[in-house]
Amino acid sequence: MNNIHPRVLSLTLATLSVFAPAIVAQETPRADKHYVGLLATAIEHRSIGSSDEDGWGQAGTVIIGGHLSELIHAEIRLGGGFADAEISRGDLTLSVDYFGSWYMGLHYPVGTLGNIYAQAGFSHISGDAHLSNREADANTQFRKLEGDYPGSSFSFSWLAGLDLELMENTYLVFEGGKLFEDTDSGANAFQFSSGLRYEF
């Protein structure tokens, strides 16, 4: 019987101790993963009043979701406004106090870079519209918006985006889409977000 040289034996054992965990460990399939995210969101209010004015507000958004398969995901989002939108050509201020959204979507890998994705669902929005200097002629078109905003608190929503993998399971997210349309006034709002998402 041949004797194994002690040097060869130690080198073999050292190599196995380094590479064995990588060989044995298997990456968790994406279908079994969940994720959380934190985004900074800009909300553009459009088609405000009869002259279709617009304005920008800001919000923060928290995401909680999961992958149902390698390509399909579902999530909920909770957001709150922290900067109101000053509407152009008037004295109207729109605030989004909070919103909650439910989405289902598809994501598709783009090489080793990350994913592109699109999703659709529904959102519930609560906010208000404040009109100062109500009697001014420039504000006539905004008077019917005063009070609860939007008048219809549930709306269809959609998003499209891109995520880039910064490090393992951590993604930088860029996305945009429609947050809501107020069927009472015809006003609508679009959301543009960026932030981080972590999968586990």
N, C-alpha and C positions, 0 to 999 in steps of 0.2 A: 504494500500500500504506500502510495506517494505521500510524503509529508508536505503540508502547505506551509510555505515560508511565512513567518510571523508578520513581515512587512506587507505582503500581499493581502493577508487576512485583515490586518488593521485598515488598509486602504479600502478594501471592499466594504467592511463594516461602516467606515466613515461615509463612504459614498451612499450606501443604503440609508443611513440615518438622515442624510440631507435630502435625498430625493424620494424616499418612500412615502412621506406624508403627501407630497404633490401627486404621486401616482395613485395613492389610495383615495385621497380626497376627490370628491366629485362636486362640480359646481351645481348649486341649487337650480333646478329648471325654472325658467322665468314664470311659467304658469303657477308656480307655488309661492311666488313672491308678492309682498305687499309694498306700499310706498307711502311716504309722507313728503310734503313739500311746503315751502314758504316763498310767496311771491310778492313783489311790489307791483301794483296794478294801477295803470292810468285809465280812467273812464272818460271817454269822449261822448258828450251828450250832443245829439244832432237833431235837426228838424224841429227846433223849438220855436213855437209861435208861427204866425202866418208868413213871416219872412224867413223861415228856416234858419234860425240862428244856432250857434253852437257854443260849447264851453268845455273845459277840462277839469276833472276832479281827480283825486287820488285815493287809493284804498290799499289795504293789505289783505292777502288771501292765504288761507291755510288749506292744504289738500290732503285728503286721506283716501287711498285707493288700493286696488289689487288687480293683479293680472289673472284673467279668467282662462286664458290660453296663451300660447306664444305670441299671438297677434292681437288679442282682444283684451281690453281693460274696462273697468268701471270705477267711478270715483264720486265722492262728494266734496264740495268746496264750501267753505265758510269765509265770508269776508266782511270787512267793516271799513267805512270811509273815514279818512282823517284830514282831507282837504276838500272843501266844497267847490263847486264849479260856478264861476261868475260868467253868466251868459252875455254874449256880445250884444251891443246896441240896446241896452236897457238896464234895469236895476233888479234883475231876477237872479237869485242864488238857488242852485239845486244841490241838495245834499243827499247822499246815499248813506243811511245810518248803518244798515247791514244787508247782506244778501246770502242766500244759500242756494247752491246749484247741485244737480245730480246729472252726471254724464255717463254715456257709454261710448267707447270709441275703438278705433283701430290704430295700431302703430306698426311701423315697418322699419327694420334696421337699415341704416345707410353705412355699409361697410363696417369698419371698427369704430367709426366716429360717434355714432349714437343712433337716434331714431327720428323719423318724421311721424307725425300723428295728426289725426282729425277725430273730433268727437262731437256729439250732439246730445241735448237733453233739455232740462227745464230749470228755470231759476225763479226764486221768490225774492222780491226786492222790497225794502221798506225805506222810505226817506220822506223828505218834504221840500216844498218849494216856497221860498220867502221872497216877497216882492216889496221892496221899499219904494217910497215916492210913487205910490199906487196911482195917483191921479194924473201923472205926467202922460202926455200923448204917446210918447215912445213906449210906454209900458202897457198900453191898451191891449195889445195882442197877448200879453202874458197873464192877464187877470184870471182867466179860467184855469190856469195851472196852479194857483195858490193852494196851499194846504198839503194834503198827502200826495206824495209823488213817488213812483208813478201811480196813476189812478187805478190801473189794472196791475195787481201785484204779482201775478204769475205770467211767465212768458217763455216761449221757445228760445233756446240758446244754442250756440255752436262755437267751436274753437278749432284752430289749426296751429300746429307748432313744430318746433325742432328742439331736440335735446342733445347736448354734447356731453360725452362722458369725460369728466374731469379726472376722476380716479375711480377705483373699483366701487360700483354701486352708487356713485354720486354723480348727478347730472346737472349741468347748467341749462336752464329752460328759457326759450324765447317763444312767445305765442301771441295770437291775436284772434279776435272773433266778436260775435254779437252777444251782448249780455241780456238785453231785453228790448222789447218794443211796447210802448204804452198804447194800447188800442183805444183808450179814451181820447188822447190828445194827438196821437200820431208821432209823438217824440220817441226817439230810440237812443240806445247807448251801446257803444262798442268798448271792448276791454282789450288792453294791450299790457302784457305782463312779462316779467323776467324774474328769475330767482333760482332756487336750488331744490332738487328732488333727491331723496335718498330711498333706495330700495333695500328691503331686508326679507 
